[in-house]
Amino acid sequence: MKRAFCLIIFCCANLLGCAPQYVIDGYVSPADYEFSKQFDNATPAIVAELKKYHITSRQALDAIVREMDSVQYSRDNSHYETVFEYLMDKSTADSKNMTPAEQRKVRLAQQEAEAQRQAQQYAKEFPYKLVVTCEIQGQNIGIEPCFIGSRHGINTQLEIRNGNEYGMYQPWDLQRLGDSRGEGLVIQLREKFTVKGQNSSNTLLLTFKVFDTATGGLLFIESAPFYRTIAVSK
């Protein structure tokens, strides 16, 4: 059995070692692999997009960039993404009797309006943001140590009632809520909420901060030392 297993590994390694370079690099064909060598940092996805727009050589791409420069399409026309946006905008602009630059402004304005609409909708659904930190000398280290009891202490819990949702989180459950390093554990809160937490560490400081989602303004801040509880609700 052991020998058969080793044989399988050996065969797989041989197969990988014998794979053509274009396969190893993720291209769909040798032609695409050779085609990519004409361009800087051309990934398989970029090659596919170049082919989609019938860009068949480096000279053709350079010609498009010169065209973009001549019509002042954007401040930096050297990125592939900008080139593809230009070709898309040019196609749309032709049907509207507009210039590509004018169509770009229209598209960006529409995207900005949609982003604002989504942000407003999100702020309506989650009007508050809670940030939970566990700090030493002002440095957040991740919140778990504030809920794991010391050698002779006890574990504490983080209790969250968020709209119709409820959870009581033990220290080993906290990772389910997200990464608590860096800024801290971020929890988006609905209009009605209650959050409670008790600090089990005799050296670290547990802190709750509540922000207005729409404005980013700080609405509430409170810290708890050893065995003190923080509770915030609305």
C-alpha positions as CSV (number, residue, x, y, z in Angstrom):
1,M,0.0,0.0,0.0
2,K,2.8,2.4,1.0
3,R,4.7,1.7,-2.2
4,A,1.5,2.2,-4.3
5,F,0.9,5.5,-2.6
6,C,4.5,6.7,-3.3
7,L,4.0,5.6,-6.9
8,I,0.9,7.7,-7.3
9,I,2.8,10.8,-5.9
10,F,5.7,10.1,-8.2
11,C,3.4,9.8,-11.2
12,C,1.5,13.0,-10.3
13,A,4.8,14.9,-9.9
14,N,6.0,13.6,-13.2
15,L,2.8,14.7,-14.9
16,L,3.1,18.2,-13.4
17,G,6.7,18.4,-14.4
18,C,5.9,17.4,-18.0
19,A,3.0,19.9,-18.3
20,P,3.6,22.5,-21.0
21,Q,4.6,26.0,-19.7
22,Y,1.4,27.6,-21.0
23,V,-0.7,25.2,-18.9
24,I,1.5,25.8,-15.8
25,D,1.0,29.6,-16.3
26,G,-2.7,29.3,-16.8
27,Y,-3.1,30.1,-20.5
28,V,-5.6,28.2,-22.6
29,S,-3.4,27.6,-25.5
30,P,0.3,27.8,-26.7
31,A,-0.8,30.7,-29.0
32,D,-2.1,32.7,-26.1
33,Y,1.1,32.1,-24.2
34,E,3.2,33.3,-27.1
35,F,0.8,36.2,-27.6
36,S,1.2,37.3,-24.0
37,K,5.0,37.8,-24.5
38,Q,4.3,40.9,-26.5
39,F,2.8,42.7,-23.5
40,D,4.0,43.7,-20.0
41,N,2.4,41.8,-17.1
42,A,-0.2,40.2,-19.4
43,T,-2.1,37.6,-17.3
44,P,-4.3,35.0,-19.0
45,A,-7.4,37.2,-18.1
46,I,-5.8,40.2,-19.8
47,V,-4.9,38.2,-22.9
48,A,-8.5,37.0,-23.1
49,E,-9.7,40.6,-22.9
50,L,-7.2,41.9,-25.5
51,K,-8.4,39.2,-27.9
52,K,-12.0,40.2,-27.1
53,Y,-11.3,43.7,-28.4
54,H,-9.3,42.3,-31.4
55,I,-6.0,43.7,-30.1
56,T,-3.6,41.3,-31.9
57,S,-0.2,42.9,-31.4
58,R,1.7,45.3,-29.2
59,Q,1.6,47.8,-32.0
60,A,-2.2,47.7,-32.0
61,L,-2.3,48.3,-28.2
62,D,0.2,51.2,-28.5
63,A,-2.0,52.8,-31.2
64,I,-5.0,52.7,-29.0
65,V,-3.1,54.3,-26.1
66,R,-1.9,57.1,-28.5
67,E,-5.5,57.6,-29.5
68,M,-6.6,57.8,-25.8
69,D,-3.8,60.4,-25.2
70,S,-4.9,62.5,-28.2
71,V,-8.5,62.7,-26.9
72,Q,-7.4,63.2,-23.3
73,Y,-9.5,60.2,-22.1
74,S,-8.0,60.1,-18.7
75,R,-4.9,61.2,-16.7
76,D,-3.2,57.8,-17.0
77,N,-4.0,55.8,-20.1
78,S,-1.2,53.2,-19.5
79,H,-3.2,50.6,-17.5
80,Y,-4.9,47.7,-19.2
81,E,-8.1,48.4,-17.2
82,T,-8.3,51.9,-18.5
83,V,-7.7,50.7,-22.1
84,F,-10.6,48.3,-21.8
85,E,-12.8,51.0,-20.3
86,Y,-11.9,53.2,-23.2
87,L,-12.9,50.6,-25.8
88,M,-16.1,50.0,-24.0
89,D,-16.9,53.7,-23.7
90,K,-16.0,54.3,-27.3
91,S,-18.4,51.6,-28.5
92,T,-21.2,53.1,-26.4
93,A,-20.3,56.7,-27.3
94,D,-20.5,55.9,-31.1
95,S,-24.2,54.9,-30.6
96,K,-24.9,58.2,-28.7
97,N,-23.0,60.5,-31.0
98,M,-20.7,61.4,-28.1
99,T,-16.9,61.3,-27.5
100,P,-15.4,58.5,-25.4
101,A,-14.3,61.1,-22.8
102,E,-17.9,62.4,-22.5
103,Q,-19.3,58.9,-22.2
104,R,-16.6,58.2,-19.5
105,K,-17.9,61.1,-17.5
106,V,-21.5,59.9,-17.8
107,R,-20.5,56.4,-16.8
108,L,-18.5,57.5,-13.8
109,A,-21.4,59.8,-12.7
110,Q,-23.8,56.9,-12.9
111,Q,-21.5,54.7,-10.9
112,E,-21.0,57.3,-8.2
113,A,-24.8,57.8,-8.0
114,E,-25.3,54.0,-7.6
115,A,-22.6,53.8,-5.0
116,Q,-24.2,56.6,-3.0
117,R,-27.6,54.9,-3.3
118,Q,-26.2,51.7,-2.0
119,A,-24.4,53.5,0.8
120,Q,-27.6,55.2,1.8
121,Q,-29.5,51.9,1.7
122,Y,-26.8,50.2,3.8
123,A,-26.9,53.1,6.4
124,K,-30.6,52.8,6.6
125,E,-30.4,49.0,7.3
126,F,-27.4,49.4,9.6
127,P,-27.4,52.9,11.0
128,Y,-24.7,52.2,13.6
129,K,-21.3,50.5,13.7
130,L,-19.8,49.0,16.8
131,V,-16.0,48.5,17.2
132,V,-14.8,46.3,20.1
133,T,-11.2,46.4,21.1
134,C,-9.0,44.8,23.8
135,E,-6.0,47.0,24.4
136,I,-2.8,47.3,26.2
137,Q,-1.2,50.8,26.2
138,G,-3.6,51.9,23.5
139,Q,-2.8,49.0,21.2
140,N,-5.5,46.6,20.2
141,I,-4.4,43.0,20.3
142,G,-7.6,41.2,19.3
143,I,-10.6,40.9,21.6
144,E,-10.3,37.2,22.7
145,P,-7.9,37.9,25.6
146,C,-10.5,40.2,27.2
147,F,-12.9,37.3,27.4
148,I,-10.6,34.4,28.2
149,G,-10.1,34.1,32.0
150,S,-6.7,34.3,33.5
151,R,-5.2,31.2,35.2
152,H,-7.3,31.7,38.3
153,G,-10.1,33.7,36.6
154,I,-13.3,32.8,34.7
155,N,-14.3,33.2,31.0
156,T,-16.7,36.0,30.2
157,Q,-19.1,36.4,27.2
158,L,-20.0,39.0,24.6
159,E,-23.8,39.3,24.3
160,I,-25.4,40.9,21.2
161,R,-29.0,41.5,20.4
162,N,-29.1,43.1,16.9
163,G,-32.6,43.7,15.7
164,N,-34.3,40.3,15.7
165,E,-30.9,38.5,15.9
166,Y,-29.4,37.3,19.2
167,G,-26.1,35.7,20.1
168,M,-24.2,34.9,23.3
169,Y,-20.6,34.4,22.3
170,Q,-18.0,32.4,24.4
171,P,-14.3,33.4,23.9
172,W,-13.8,30.5,21.5
173,D,-16.9,31.7,19.5
174,L,-15.7,35.2,18.9
175,Q,-13.8,34.5,15.7
176,R,-17.2,33.7,14.1
177,L,-17.9,37.4,14.3
178,G,-14.9,38.4,12.2
179,D,-11.2,39.4,12.5
180,S,-10.8,41.5,15.7
181,R,-7.2,42.6,15.1
182,G,-6.2,46.0,13.5
183,E,-9.1,48.4,14.0
184,G,-10.9,45.9,16.2
185,L,-14.0,43.7,15.9
186,V,-16.5,45.6,13.7
187,I,-20.2,44.8,14.0
188,Q,-22.8,46.5,11.9
189,L,-25.8,47.4,14.1
190,R,-29.5,47.8,13.2
191,E,-31.8,50.5,14.6
192,K,-32.5,48.6,17.8
193,F,-29.6,46.8,19.5
194,T,-28.1,45.8,22.8
195,V,-24.5,44.8,23.3
196,K,-22.9,43.7,26.6
197,G,-19.4,42.5,27.4
198,Q,-17.4,41.8,30.6
199,N,-13.7,42.1,30.8
200,S,-12.0,39.0,32.2
201,S,-8.4,40.4,31.9
202,N,-6.6,42.1,34.8
203,T,-4.1,43.7,32.4
204,L,-6.1,44.6,29.3
205,L,-8.8,47.2,28.7
206,L,-12.0,46.3,26.9
207,T,-13.5,49.2,24.9
208,F,-16.8,49.7,23.0
209,K,-17.1,52.4,20.4
210,V,-20.3,53.1,18.5
211,F,-20.2,55.2,15.3
212,D,-22.9,56.7,13.0
213,T,-22.7,54.7,9.8
214,A,-23.7,57.6,7.5
215,T,-21.4,60.2,9.0
216,G,-18.7,58.2,10.7
217,G,-19.2,60.3,13.9
218,L,-18.4,58.8,17.2
219,L,-21.6,58.4,19.3
220,F,-20.5,56.3,22.3
221,I,-17.2,55.2,23.9
222,E,-16.7,53.3,27.1
223,S,-13.9,51.1,28.5
224,A,-14.0,48.4,31.2
225,P,-11.1,47.3,33.4
226,F,-10.9,43.9,35.2
227,Y,-14.4,42.3,35.7
228,R,-16.2,45.5,34.8
229,T,-19.1,45.3,32.3
230,I,-19.9,47.6,29.3
231,A,-23.5,47.7,28.0
232,V,-24.8,49.9,25.2
233,S,-28.2,49.8,23.7
234,K,-30.7,51.8,21.6
